[in-house]
Amino acid sequence: MSLDPDLAAFLELVEAGISNGVPPLHELPPAKAREQYDISTQALDSPGMEVASVKEIDIPCRDGNEITARLYAPLLDAPLNDLAAPALLYFHGGGYCVGSLDSHDSLCRALAALTPCCVLNVGYRLAPEHPFPMAVHDAQDAYRWLLSNGPAHGVNPRRVAVGGDSAGGTLATGLTIAAREMGWPQPIFQALLYPCTSAWQDTDSHRRLAKGYLLEAPTLQWMFNNYLTSERDRTDWRFAPLEAKDLSGLAPAFIALAEYDPLLDEGIEYASRLKEAGVPTQLKIYEGMTHDFARLTNIVNDASKVREEVAQQLRRTFAAPRT
């Protein structure tokens, strides 16, 4: 399928802006890039759906510092059968360098409202100030905090799924591997939106879609160069889950990919590896879409569609009895 016409028109505007001197993210200092990324959300994404409550929570980390997370509680027509609500632990995208609780507020509100479930949106620390594996450690610490402290915030710790988009999807699926390795409870589901899974960006989709499709090769490498401390980090499965020798025993997965995303091929390969390892995995490729389309509700209809379909997967998972 050809590129979605509304998305194509938007990309033409982006390209025109660059031609007129608007610098791309990778030419900005990290702090300015974060500011621009968050500002762009106001134009690209619709206001968030209504939820029952939103509260900021400080989560202690292993190094003695704290990160901030945002907990969304859904509106419910009737009480849940369980004593507490199921929850999605969510990690935002942004290549480990940009992205925030605000940039993904609308997406998290939608998932909380549509599922319905609680959503804990994690403000993990960003590079280059906090390089690899800081984001990984923050993700793990947030998960363990939720399992221990969830009931005090209305969350059922036996009904916790993980999810994320782009680099956040990498953190989410990496968490399932870490849980298996460390003997922690396995999440009951993983919802991955166009995750980064490969050590090297050398696939056909990376070559074909290196420029002009929102996520461009120089920006992606700028992000990874800020995050990684050495070339050896690239082959660590915590950065590149395809480097994990064993993917068995992980939570069932739903993987949403975009047809015009440089990460397409590695996402397909990761889905195949999960299936080969016996992990129940559903893969859907959204035709005509680019990377980050789940945040573009003001641009394309499929942004709302993918939110609804992730919520449907979560709803089905949370309703199933635990074995």
Phi and psi restraints in degrees (value plus and minus 20) as a CYANA .aco file:
   2 SER   PHI     -95.1   -55.1
   2 SER   PSI     144.7   184.7
   3 LEU   PHI     -78.0   -38.0
   3 LEU   PSI     116.7   156.7
   4 ASP   PHI     -71.1   -31.1
   4 ASP   PSI     110.5   150.5
   5 PRO   PHI     -81.5   -41.5
   5 PRO   PSI     -57.5   -17.5
   6 ASP   PHI     -86.8   -46.8
   6 ASP   PSI     -58.5   -18.5
   7 LEU   PHI     -89.1   -49.1
   7 LEU   PSI     -58.4   -18.4
   8 ALA   PHI     -81.6   -41.6
   8 ALA   PSI     -61.7   -21.7
   9 ALA   PHI     -84.6   -44.6
   9 ALA   PSI     -59.9   -19.9
  10 PHE   PHI     -83.3   -43.3
  10 PHE   PSI     -63.5   -23.5
  11 LEU   PHI     -85.0   -45.0
  11 LEU   PSI     -52.6   -12.6
  12 GLU   PHI     -83.5   -43.5
  12 GLU   PSI     -58.4   -18.4
  13 LEU   PHI     -86.5   -46.5
  13 LEU   PSI     -60.2   -20.2
  14 VAL   PHI     -80.9   -40.9
  14 VAL   PSI     -66.3   -26.3
  15 GLU   PHI     -85.0   -45.0
  15 GLU   PSI     -57.9   -17.9
  16 ALA   PHI     -84.2   -44.2
  16 ALA   PSI     -59.0   -19.0
  17 GLY   PHI     -82.7   -42.7
  17 GLY   PSI     -63.1   -23.1
  18 ILE   PHI     -84.1   -44.1
  18 ILE   PSI     -61.3   -21.3
  19 SER   PHI     -82.3   -42.3
  19 SER   PSI     -49.4    -9.4
  20 ASN   PHI    -112.2   -72.2
  20 ASN   PSI      -8.4    31.6
  21 GLY   PHI      84.0   124.0
  21 GLY   PSI     -17.7    22.3
  22 VAL   PHI     -95.6   -55.6
  22 VAL   PSI      98.6   138.6
  23 PRO   PHI     -93.2   -53.2
  23 PRO   PSI     121.1   161.1
  24 PRO   PHI     -89.1   -49.1
  24 PRO   PSI     145.8   185.8
  25 LEU   PHI     -74.0   -34.0
  25 LEU   PSI     -62.2   -22.2
  26 HIS   PHI     -90.8   -50.8
  26 HIS   PSI     -27.0    13.0
  27 GLU   PHI    -120.3   -80.3
  27 GLU   PSI     -16.1    23.9
  28 LEU   PHI    -124.1   -84.1
  28 LEU   PSI     132.8   172.8
  29 PRO   PHI     -80.8   -40.8
  29 PRO   PSI     128.6   168.6
  30 PRO   PHI     -71.6   -31.6
  30 PRO   PSI     -63.7   -23.7
  31 ALA   PHI     -82.3   -42.3
  31 ALA   PSI     -60.3   -20.3
  32 LYS   PHI     -90.3   -50.3
  32 LYS   PSI     -57.3   -17.3
  33 ALA   PHI     -81.7   -41.7
  33 ALA   PSI     -60.6   -20.6
  34 ARG   PHI     -84.6   -44.6
  34 ARG   PSI     -62.8   -22.8
  35 GLU   PHI     -80.9   -40.9
  35 GLU   PSI     -65.5   -25.5
  36 GLN   PHI     -86.0   -46.0
  36 GLN   PSI     -59.1   -19.1
  37 TYR   PHI     -81.6   -41.6
  37 TYR   PSI     -65.2   -25.2
  38 ASP   PHI     -88.4   -48.4
  38 ASP   PSI     -59.4   -19.4
  39 ILE   PHI     -82.3   -42.3
  39 ILE   PSI     -60.2   -20.2
  40 SER   PHI     -82.3   -42.3
  40 SER   PSI     -47.7    -7.7
  41 THR   PHI     -79.0   -39.0
  41 THR   PSI     -55.0   -15.0
  42 GLN   PHI     -81.8   -41.8
  42 GLN   PSI     -50.5   -10.5
  43 ALA   PHI    -109.5   -69.5
  43 ALA   PSI     -51.1   -11.1
  44 LEU   PHI    -108.0   -68.0
  44 LEU   PSI     -50.7   -10.7
  45 ASP   PHI    -139.4   -99.4
  45 ASP   PSI     127.5   167.5
  46 SER   PHI     -99.7   -59.7
  46 SER   PSI     142.3   182.3
  47 PRO   PHI     -79.6   -39.6
  47 PRO   PSI     132.7   172.7
  48 GLY   PHI     -89.7   -49.7
  48 GLY   PSI     134.3   174.3
  49 MET   PHI     -90.1   -50.1
  49 MET   PSI     139.6   179.6
  50 GLU   PHI     -92.0   -52.0
  50 GLU   PSI     116.3   156.3
  51 VAL   PHI    -149.3  -109.3
  51 VAL   PSI     149.2   189.2
  52 ALA   PHI     -91.0   -51.0
  52 ALA   PSI     -59.5   -19.5
  53 SER   PHI    -180.5  -140.5
  53 SER   PSI     136.8   176.8
  54 VAL   PHI    -156.8  -116.8
  54 VAL   PSI     107.0   147.0
  55 LYS   PHI    -159.0  -119.0
  55 LYS   PSI     125.4   165.4
  56 GLU   PHI    -107.4   -67.4
  56 GLU   PSI     116.3   156.3
  57 ILE   PHI    -149.9  -109.9
  57 ILE   PSI     113.8   153.8
  58 ASP   PHI    -112.9   -72.9
  58 ASP   PSI     105.5   145.5
  59 ILE   PHI    -130.8   -90.8
  59 ILE   PSI     104.2   144.2
  60 PRO   PHI     -91.3   -51.3
  60 PRO   PSI     122.5   162.5
  61 CYS   PHI    -133.1   -93.1
  61 CYS   PSI     144.1   184.1
  62 ARG   PHI     -83.2   -43.2
  62 ARG   PSI     -41.8    -1.8
  63 ASP   PHI    -112.2   -72.2
  63 ASP   PSI     -11.8    28.2
  64 GLY   PHI      72.4   112.4
  64 GLY   PSI     -27.6    12.4
  65 ASN   PHI    -111.3   -71.3
  65 ASN   PSI    -199.9  -159.9
  66 GLU   PHI    -150.0  -110.0
  66 GLU   PSI     130.2   170.2
  67 ILE   PHI    -137.9   -97.9
  67 ILE   PSI     138.8   178.8
  68 THR   PHI    -123.2   -83.2
  68 THR   PSI     117.4   157.4
  69 ALA   PHI    -146.3  -106.3
  69 ALA   PSI     139.8   179.8
  70 ARG   PHI    -141.6  -101.6
  70 ARG   PSI     100.1   140.1
  71 LEU   PHI    -122.6   -82.6
  71 LEU   PSI      99.6   139.6
  72 TYR   PHI    -122.6   -82.6
  72 TYR   PSI     107.7   147.7
  73 ALA   PHI    -127.7   -87.7
  73 ALA   PSI     114.1   154.1
  74 PRO   PHI    -100.7   -60.7
  74 PRO   PSI     136.3   176.3
  75 LEU   PHI     -94.4   -54.4
  75 LEU   PSI     115.8   155.8
  76 LEU   PHI    -146.8  -106.8
  76 LEU   PSI     115.0   155.0
  77 ASP   PHI     -96.4   -56.4
  77 ASP   PSI     -47.1    -7.1
  78 ALA   PHI    -165.7  -125.7
  78 ALA   PSI     136.3   176.3
  79 PRO   PHI     -81.3   -41.3
  79 PRO   PSI     128.2   168.2
  80 LEU   PHI     -90.9   -50.9
  80 LEU   PSI     132.9   172.9
  81 ASN   PHI     -86.2   -46.2
  81 ASN   PSI     -58.3   -18.3
  82 ASP   PHI     -98.7   -58.7
  82 ASP   PSI     146.8   186.8
  83 LEU   PHI     -88.7   -48.7
  83 LEU   PSI     -44.6    -4.6
  84 ALA   PHI    -159.7  -119.7
  84 ALA   PSI     147.1   187.1
  85 ALA   PHI    -103.9   -63.9
  85 ALA   PSI     131.0   171.0
  86 PRO   PHI     -88.2   -48.2
  86 PRO   PSI     143.5   183.5
  87 ALA   PHI    -163.0  -123.0
  87 ALA   PSI     129.0   169.0
  88 LEU   PHI    -129.8   -89.8
  88 LEU   PSI     102.6   142.6
  89 LEU   PHI    -109.6   -69.6
  89 LEU   PSI      95.3   135.3
  90 TYR   PHI    -136.2   -96.2
  90 TYR   PSI     117.6   157.6
  91 PHE   PHI    -139.5   -99.5
  91 PHE   PSI     102.1   142.1
  92 HIS   PHI     -92.7   -52.7
  92 HIS   PSI     137.7   177.7
  93 GLY   PHI    -106.1   -66.1
  93 GLY   PSI    -197.6  -157.6
  94 GLY   PHI     112.9   152.9
  94 GLY   PSI      -3.6    36.4
  95 GLY   PHI      43.6    83.6
  95 GLY   PSI       6.0    46.0
  96 TYR   PHI      49.7    89.7
  96 TYR   PSI     -19.0    21.0
  97 CYS   PHI    -137.5   -97.5
  97 CYS   PSI     -53.5   -13.5
  98 VAL   PHI    -147.7  -107.7
  98 VAL   PSI     159.2   199.2
  99 GLY   PHI      77.5   117.5
  99 GLY   PSI     132.4   172.4
 100 SER   PHI    -181.0  -141.0
 100 SER   PSI     159.4   199.4
 101 LEU   PHI     -81.3   -41.3
 101 LEU   PSI     -54.6   -14.6
 102 ASP   PHI     -94.6   -54.6
 102 ASP   PSI     -58.8   -18.8
 103 SER   PHI     -84.5   -44.5
 103 SER   PSI     -44.3    -4.3
 104 HIS   PHI    -136.8   -96.8
 104 HIS   PSI      -0.6    39.4
 105 ASP   PHI     -83.4   -43.4
 105 ASP   PSI     -66.7   -26.7
 106 SER   PHI     -82.2   -42.2
 106 SER   PSI     -64.0   -24.0
 107 LEU   PHI     -81.3   -41.3
 107 LEU   PSI     -65.0   -25.0
 108 CYS   PHI     -89.5   -49.5
 108 CYS   PSI     -57.7   -17.7
 109 ARG   PHI     -81.0   -41.0
 109 ARG   PSI     -62.1   -22.1
 110 ALA   PHI     -82.5   -42.5
 110 ALA   PSI     -64.7   -24.7
 111 LEU   PHI     -85.8   -45.8
 111 LEU   PSI     -56.9   -16.9
 112 ALA   PHI     -85.2   -45.2
 112 ALA   PSI     -63.6   -23.6
 113 ALA   PHI     -93.6   -53.6
 113 ALA   PSI     -61.1   -21.1
 114 LEU   PHI     -99.6   -59.6
 114 LEU   PSI     -47.5    -7.5
 115 THR   PHI     -88.0   -48.0
 115 THR   PSI     -74.7   -34.7
 116 PRO   PHI    -104.7   -64.7
 116 PRO   PSI     130.7   170.7
 117 CYS   PHI    -182.3  -142.3
 117 CYS   PSI     147.5   187.5
 118 CYS   PHI     -94.3   -54.3
 118 CYS   PSI     127.9   167.9
 119 VAL   PHI    -148.3  -108.3
 119 VAL   PSI     106.4   146.4
 120 LEU   PHI    -127.1   -87.1
 120 LEU   PSI      87.2   127.2
 121 ASN   PHI    -111.6   -71.6
 121 ASN   PSI      98.1   138.1
 122 VAL   PHI    -118.7   -78.7
 122 VAL   PSI     105.8   145.8
 123 GLY   PHI    -111.4   -71.4
 123 GLY   PSI      48.0    88.0
 124 TYR   PHI     -85.6   -45.6
 124 TYR   PSI     138.1   178.1
 125 ARG   PHI     -97.1   -57.1
 125 ARG   PSI     127.6   167.6
 126 LEU   PHI    -129.7   -89.7
 126 LEU   PSI     135.4   175.4
 127 ALA   PHI    -106.3   -66.3
 127 ALA   PSI     138.6   178.6
 128 PRO   PHI    -104.1   -64.1
 128 PRO   PSI     -27.6    12.4
 129 GLU   PHI     -82.5   -42.5
 129 GLU   PSI     -51.7   -11.7
 130 HIS   PHI    -150.3  -110.3
 130 HIS   PSI      65.6   105.6
 131 PRO   PHI     -96.3   -56.3
 131 PRO   PSI     154.0   194.0
 132 PHE   PHI     -71.4   -31.4
 132 PHE   PSI     115.9   155.9
 133 PRO   PHI    -122.8   -82.8
 133 PRO   PSI      13.6    53.6
 134 MET   PHI     -77.1   -37.1
 134 MET   PSI     -65.5   -25.5
 135 ALA   PHI     -81.2   -41.2
 135 ALA   PSI     -57.3   -17.3
 136 VAL   PHI     -82.9   -42.9
 136 VAL   PSI     -67.5   -27.5
 137 HIS   PHI     -81.7   -41.7
 137 HIS   PSI     -62.1   -22.1
 138 ASP   PHI     -82.7   -42.7
 138 ASP   PSI     -60.3   -20.3
 139 ALA   PHI     -82.9   -42.9
 139 ALA   PSI     -64.5   -24.5
 140 GLN   PHI     -84.7   -44.7
 140 GLN   PSI     -61.9   -21.9
 141 ASP   PHI     -85.7   -45.7
 141 ASP   PSI     -56.6   -16.6
 142 ALA   PHI     -85.6   -45.6
 142 ALA   PSI     -59.6   -19.6
 143 TYR   PHI     -84.3   -44.3
 143 TYR   PSI     -67.6   -27.6
 144 ARG   PHI     -86.3   -46.3
 144 ARG   PSI     -55.2   -15.2
 145 TRP   PHI     -82.9   -42.9
 145 TRP   PSI     -64.3   -24.3
 146 LEU   PHI     -84.0   -44.0
 146 LEU   PSI     -60.9   -20.9
 147 LEU   PHI     -82.8   -42.8
 147 LEU   PSI     -56.6   -16.6
 148 SER   PHI    -104.3   -64.3
 148 SER   PSI     -55.5   -15.5
 149 ASN   PHI    -131.2   -91.2
 149 ASN   PSI     -22.4    17.6
 150 GLY   PHI     -74.0   -34.0
 150 GLY   PSI     -66.7   -26.7
 151 PRO   PHI     -76.7   -36.7
 151 PRO   PSI     -53.3   -13.3
 152 ALA   PHI     -88.4   -48.4
 152 ALA   PSI     -35.0     5.0
 153 HIS   PHI    -136.4   -96.4
 153 HIS   PSI      -0.5    39.5
 154 GLY   PHI      60.1   100.1
 154 GLY   PSI      -0.6    39.4
 155 VAL   PHI    -129.5   -89.5
 155 VAL   PSI     115.3   155.3
 156 ASN   PHI    -104.6   -64.6
 156 ASN   PSI      90.7   130.7
 157 PRO   PHI     -88.3   -48.3
 157 PRO   PSI     -30.4     9.6
 158 ARG   PHI    -111.0   -71.0
 158 ARG   PSI     -20.3    19.7
 159 ARG   PHI    -148.5  -108.5
 159 ARG   PSI      37.4    77.4
 160 VAL   PHI    -132.6   -92.6
 160 VAL   PSI     103.6   143.6
 161 ALA   PHI    -127.1   -87.1
 161 ALA   PSI     142.0   182.0
 162 VAL   PHI    -142.7  -102.7
 162 VAL   PSI     132.1   172.1
 163 GLY   PHI    -182.8  -142.8
 163 GLY   PSI     148.5   188.5
 164 GLY   PHI     155.6   195.6
 164 GLY   PSI     146.5   186.5
 165 ASP   PHI    -138.1   -98.1
 165 ASP   PSI     122.0   162.0
 166 SER   PHI      37.5    77.5
 166 SER   PSI    -143.2  -103.2
 167 ALA   PHI     -80.5   -40.5
 167 ALA   PSI     -50.8   -10.8
 168 GLY   PHI     -85.2   -45.2
 168 GLY   PSI     -53.8   -13.8
 169 GLY   PHI     -85.7   -45.7
 169 GLY   PSI     -55.7   -15.7
 170 THR   PHI     -83.4   -43.4
 170 THR   PSI     -64.6   -24.6
 171 LEU   PHI     -81.4   -41.4
 171 LEU   PSI     -59.8   -19.8
 172 ALA   PHI     -85.5   -45.5
 172 ALA   PSI     -70.2   -30.2
 173 THR   PHI     -91.3   -51.3
 173 THR   PSI     -52.8   -12.8
 174 GLY   PHI     -81.6   -41.6
 174 GLY   PSI     -52.3   -12.3
 175 LEU   PHI     -84.8   -44.8
 175 LEU   PSI     -55.1   -15.1
 176 THR   PHI     -87.8   -47.8
 176 THR   PSI     -56.7   -16.7
 177 ILE   PHI     -87.7   -47.7
 177 ILE   PSI     -64.5   -24.5
 178 ALA   PHI     -82.0   -42.0
 178 ALA   PSI     -60.2   -20.2
 179 ALA   PHI     -81.0   -41.0
 179 ALA   PSI     -62.0   -22.0
 180 ARG   PHI     -84.7   -44.7
 180 ARG   PSI     -64.4   -24.4
 181 GLU   PHI     -87.9   -47.9
 181 GLU   PSI     -56.3   -16.3
 182 MET   PHI    -112.5   -72.5
 182 MET   PSI     -24.6    15.4
 183 GLY   PHI      57.4    97.4
 183 GLY   PSI      -0.4    39.6
 184 TRP   PHI    -101.0   -61.0
 184 TRP   PSI     140.3   180.3
 185 PRO   PHI     -77.8   -37.8
 185 PRO   PSI     115.8   155.8
 186 GLN   PHI     -97.9   -57.9
 186 GLN   PSI     115.3   155.3
 187 PRO   PHI     -75.4   -35.4
 187 PRO   PSI     137.4   177.4
 188 ILE   PHI    -108.1   -68.1
 188 ILE   PSI     -28.3    11.7
 189 PHE   PHI    -186.0  -146.0
 189 PHE   PSI     132.9   172.9
 190 GLN   PHI    -151.2  -111.2
 190 GLN   PSI     105.0   145.0
 191 ALA   PHI    -129.7   -89.7
 191 ALA   PSI      91.6   131.6
 192 LEU   PHI    -137.8   -97.8
 192 LEU   PSI      97.9   137.9
 193 LEU   PHI    -121.4   -81.4
 193 LEU   PSI      95.3   135.3
 194 TYR   PHI      14.5    54.5
 194 TYR   PSI      42.8    82.8
 195 PRO   PHI     -93.1   -53.1
 195 PRO   PSI     132.5   172.5
 196 CYS   PHI    -102.5   -62.5
 196 CYS   PSI     103.6   143.6
 197 THR   PHI    -150.4  -110.4
 197 THR   PSI     -30.3     9.7
 198 SER   PHI    -127.7   -87.7
 198 SER   PSI     126.5   166.5
 199 ALA   PHI     -88.6   -48.6
 199 ALA   PSI     -52.7   -12.7
 200 TRP   PHI    -147.1  -107.1
 200 TRP   PSI     122.4   162.4
 201 GLN   PHI    -119.6   -79.6
 201 GLN   PSI      49.7    89.7
 202 ASP   PHI    -147.8  -107.8
 202 ASP   PSI      -1.1    38.9
 203 THR   PHI    -101.8   -61.8
 203 THR   PSI     151.6   191.6
 204 ASP   PHI     -81.1   -41.1
 204 ASP   PSI     -60.1   -20.1
 205 SER   PHI     -86.9   -46.9
 205 SER   PSI     -53.0   -13.0
 206 HIS   PHI     -85.9   -45.9
 206 HIS   PSI     -57.6   -17.6
 207 ARG   PHI     -92.2   -52.2
 207 ARG   PSI     -64.9   -24.9
 208 ARG   PHI     -88.5   -48.5
 208 ARG   PSI     -53.7   -13.7
 209 LEU   PHI    -135.8   -95.8
 209 LEU   PSI       9.3    49.3
 210 ALA   PHI     -88.5   -48.5
 210 ALA   PSI     -42.2    -2.2
 211 LYS   PHI    -163.4  -123.4
 211 LYS   PSI     119.5   159.5
 212 GLY   PHI      73.6   113.6
 212 GLY   PSI     -14.1    25.9
 213 TYR   PHI    -146.5  -106.5
 213 TYR   PSI      22.7    62.7
 214 LEU   PHI      57.2    97.2
 214 LEU   PSI     -82.5   -42.5
 215 LEU   PHI    -111.9   -71.9
 215 LEU   PSI      89.4   129.4
 216 GLU   PHI    -124.7   -84.7
 216 GLU   PSI     134.1   174.1
 217 ALA   PHI     -73.9   -33.9
 217 ALA   PSI     -65.8   -25.8
 218 PRO   PHI     -82.1   -42.1
 218 PRO   PSI     -56.5   -16.5
 219 THR   PHI     -87.8   -47.8
 219 THR   PSI     -62.9   -22.9
 220 LEU   PHI     -82.1   -42.1
 220 LEU   PSI     -64.1   -24.1
 221 GLN   PHI     -90.0   -50.0
 221 GLN   PSI     -53.5   -13.5
 222 TRP   PHI     -78.9   -38.9
 222 TRP   PSI     -63.8   -23.8
 223 MET   PHI     -82.6   -42.6
 223 MET   PSI     -70.0   -30.0
 224 PHE   PHI     -86.6   -46.6
 224 PHE   PSI     -56.4   -16.4
 225 ASN   PHI     -86.8   -46.8
 225 ASN   PSI     -52.5   -12.5
 226 ASN   PHI     -91.2   -51.2
 226 ASN   PSI     -53.6   -13.6
 227 TYR   PHI    -104.2   -64.2
 227 TYR   PSI     -64.0   -24.0
 228 LEU   PHI    -103.8   -63.8
 228 LEU   PSI     126.5   166.5
 229 THR   PHI    -117.5   -77.5
 229 THR   PSI     -37.2     2.8
 230 SER   PHI    -181.4  -141.4
 230 SER   PSI     146.0   186.0
 231 GLU   PHI     -83.7   -43.7
 231 GLU   PSI     -47.6    -7.6
 232 ARG   PHI     -84.1   -44.1
 232 ARG   PSI     -50.4   -10.4
 233 ASP   PHI     -80.0   -40.0
 233 ASP   PSI     -48.3    -8.3
 234 ARG   PHI     -80.9   -40.9
 234 ARG   PSI     -52.3   -12.3
 235 THR   PHI    -116.1   -76.1
 235 THR   PSI      -7.7    32.3
 236 ASP   PHI    -102.9   -62.9
 236 ASP   PSI     108.1   148.1
 237 TRP   PHI     -82.9   -42.9
 237 TRP   PSI     -39.2     0.8
 238 ARG   PHI     -88.7   -48.7
 238 ARG   PSI     -43.0    -3.0
 239 PHE   PHI    -116.5   -76.5
 239 PHE   PSI     -60.9   -20.9
 240 ALA   PHI    -146.2  -106.2
 240 ALA   PSI      70.1   110.1
 241 PRO   PHI     -76.2   -36.2
 241 PRO   PSI     -44.2    -4.2
 242 LEU   PHI     -84.6   -44.6
 242 LEU   PSI     -37.2     2.8
 243 GLU   PHI     -99.1   -59.1
 243 GLU   PSI     -31.4     8.6
 244 ALA   PHI     -87.6   -47.6
 244 ALA   PSI     110.4   150.4
 245 LYS   PHI     -91.1   -51.1
 245 LYS   PSI     -49.1    -9.1
 246 ASP   PHI    -152.4  -112.4
 246 ASP   PSI     100.8   140.8
 247 LEU   PHI    -132.3   -92.3
 247 LEU   PSI      -4.2    35.8
 248 SER   PHI     -97.0   -57.0
 248 SER   PSI     138.0   178.0
 249 GLY   PHI      56.7    96.7
 249 GLY   PSI      -5.8    34.2
 250 LEU   PHI    -114.0   -74.0
 250 LEU   PSI     143.8   183.8
 251 ALA   PHI     -82.0   -42.0
 251 ALA   PSI     127.1   167.1
 252 PRO   PHI     -73.3   -33.3
 252 PRO   PSI     128.4   168.4
 253 ALA   PHI    -148.4  -108.4
 253 ALA   PSI     125.5   165.5
 254 PHE   PHI    -138.8   -98.8
 254 PHE   PSI     101.6   141.6
 255 ILE   PHI    -137.2   -97.2
 255 ILE   PSI      98.6   138.6
 256 ALA   PHI    -125.9   -85.9
 256 ALA   PSI     103.8   143.8
 257 LEU   PHI    -141.5  -101.5
 257 LEU   PSI     143.6   183.6
 258 ALA   PHI    -134.3   -94.3
 258 ALA   PSI     117.2   157.2
 259 GLU   PHI     -80.0   -40.0
 259 GLU   PSI     -55.5   -15.5
 260 TYR   PHI    -128.2   -88.2
 260 TYR   PSI      23.8    63.8
 261 ASP   PHI    -133.2   -93.2
 261 ASP   PSI     109.6   149.6
 262 PRO   PHI     -74.8   -34.8
 262 PRO   PSI     -45.6    -5.6
 263 LEU   PHI    -102.1   -62.1
 263 LEU   PSI     -16.6    23.4
 264 LEU   PHI     -75.7   -35.7
 264 LEU   PSI     -74.6   -34.6
 265 ASP   PHI     -82.5   -42.5
 265 ASP   PSI     -61.4   -21.4
 266 GLU   PHI     -90.6   -50.6
 266 GLU   PSI     -49.8    -9.8
 267 GLY   PHI     -86.9   -46.9
 267 GLY   PSI     -61.4   -21.4
 268 ILE   PHI     -83.3   -43.3
 268 ILE   PSI     -62.2   -22.2
 269 GLU   PHI     -84.0   -44.0
 269 GLU   PSI     -59.2   -19.2
 270 TYR   PHI     -86.2   -46.2
 270 TYR   PSI     -61.5   -21.5
 271 ALA   PHI     -79.8   -39.8
 271 ALA   PSI     -61.1   -21.1
 272 SER   PHI     -83.9   -43.9
 272 SER   PSI     -62.3   -22.3
 273 ARG   PHI     -83.8   -43.8
 273 ARG   PSI     -60.0   -20.0
 274 LEU   PHI     -83.0   -43.0
 274 LEU   PSI     -65.0   -25.0
 275 LYS   PHI     -82.0   -42.0
 275 LYS   PSI     -62.9   -22.9
 276 GLU   PHI     -81.5   -41.5
 276 GLU   PSI     -50.0   -10.0
 277 ALA   PHI    -104.6   -64.6
 277 ALA   PSI     -19.3    20.7
 278 GLY   PHI      68.1   108.1
 278 GLY   PSI      -7.2    32.8
 279 VAL   PHI    -106.3   -66.3
 279 VAL   PSI     101.9   141.9
 280 PRO   PHI     -78.3   -38.3
 280 PRO   PSI      98.9   138.9
 281 THR   PHI    -157.7  -117.7
 281 THR   PSI     109.6   149.6
 282 GLN   PHI    -131.5   -91.5
 282 GLN   PSI     111.5   151.5
 283 LEU   PHI    -138.0   -98.0
 283 LEU   PSI     111.8   151.8
 284 LYS   PHI    -153.2  -113.2
 284 LYS   PSI     109.1   149.1
 285 ILE   PHI    -124.9   -84.9
 285 ILE   PSI     100.7   140.7
 286 TYR   PHI    -106.5   -66.5
 286 TYR   PSI      92.2   132.2
 287 GLU   PHI     -88.5   -48.5
 287 GLU   PSI     121.6   161.6
 288 GLY   PHI      57.0    97.0
 288 GLY   PSI     -17.7    22.3
 289 MET   PHI    -120.4   -80.4
 289 MET   PSI     138.9   178.9
 290 THR   PHI    -133.4   -93.4
 290 THR   PSI     155.1   195.1
 291 HIS   PHI     -74.5   -34.5
 291 HIS   PSI     125.7   165.7
 292 ASP   PHI      52.0    92.0
 292 ASP   PSI      -5.2    34.8
 293 PHE   PHI     -87.1   -47.1
 293 PHE   PSI     -40.6    -0.6
 294 ALA   PHI     -86.1   -46.1
 294 ALA   PSI     -35.8     4.2
 295 ARG   PHI    -119.7   -79.7
 295 ARG   PSI     -12.7    27.3
 296 LEU   PHI    -128.5   -88.5
 296 LEU   PSI      30.1    70.1
 297 THR   PHI     -86.4   -46.4
 297 THR   PSI     -43.5    -3.5
 298 ASN   PHI    -102.1   -62.1
 298 ASN   PSI     -23.9    16.1
 299 ILE   PHI    -132.2   -92.2
 299 ILE   PSI     -68.2   -28.2
 300 VAL   PHI    -152.4  -112.4
 300 VAL   PSI     125.4   165.4
 301 ASN   PHI     -87.8   -47.8
 301 ASN   PSI     -49.0    -9.0
 302 ASP   PHI     -87.1   -47.1
 302 ASP   PSI     -36.0     4.0
 303 ALA   PHI     -84.0   -44.0
 303 ALA   PSI     -63.6   -23.6
 304 SER   PHI     -90.8   -50.8
 304 SER   PSI     -56.0   -16.0
 305 LYS   PHI     -82.7   -42.7
 305 LYS   PSI     -64.4   -24.4
 306 VAL   PHI     -87.9   -47.9
 306 VAL   PSI     -54.2   -14.2
 307 ARG   PHI     -82.2   -42.2
 307 ARG   PSI     -64.0   -24.0
 308 GLU   PHI     -84.0   -44.0
 308 GLU   PSI     -58.4   -18.4
 309 GLU   PHI     -94.7   -54.7
 309 GLU   PSI     -55.3   -15.3
 310 VAL   PHI     -83.9   -43.9
 310 VAL   PSI     -64.2   -24.2
 311 ALA   PHI     -81.1   -41.1
 311 ALA   PSI     -58.5   -18.5
 312 GLN   PHI     -83.0   -43.0
 312 GLN   PSI     -62.5   -22.5
 313 GLN   PHI     -83.0   -43.0
 313 GLN   PSI     -62.8   -22.8
 314 LEU   PHI     -85.6   -45.6
 314 LEU   PSI     -63.6   -23.6
 315 ARG   PHI     -79.5   -39.5
 315 ARG   PSI     -63.5   -23.5
 316 ARG   PHI     -84.3   -44.3
 316 ARG   PSI     -61.0   -21.0
 317 THR   PHI     -86.6   -46.6
 317 THR   PSI     -66.3   -26.3
 318 PHE   PHI     -87.0   -47.0
 318 PHE   PSI     -47.9    -7.9
 319 ALA   PHI     -98.9   -58.9
 319 ALA   PSI     -40.5    -0.5
 320 ALA   PHI     -92.4   -52.4
 320 ALA   PSI     122.5   162.5
 321 PRO   PHI     -88.3   -48.3
 321 PRO   PSI     124.8   164.8
 322 ARG   PHI     -95.6   -55.6
 322 ARG   PSI     117.8   157.8
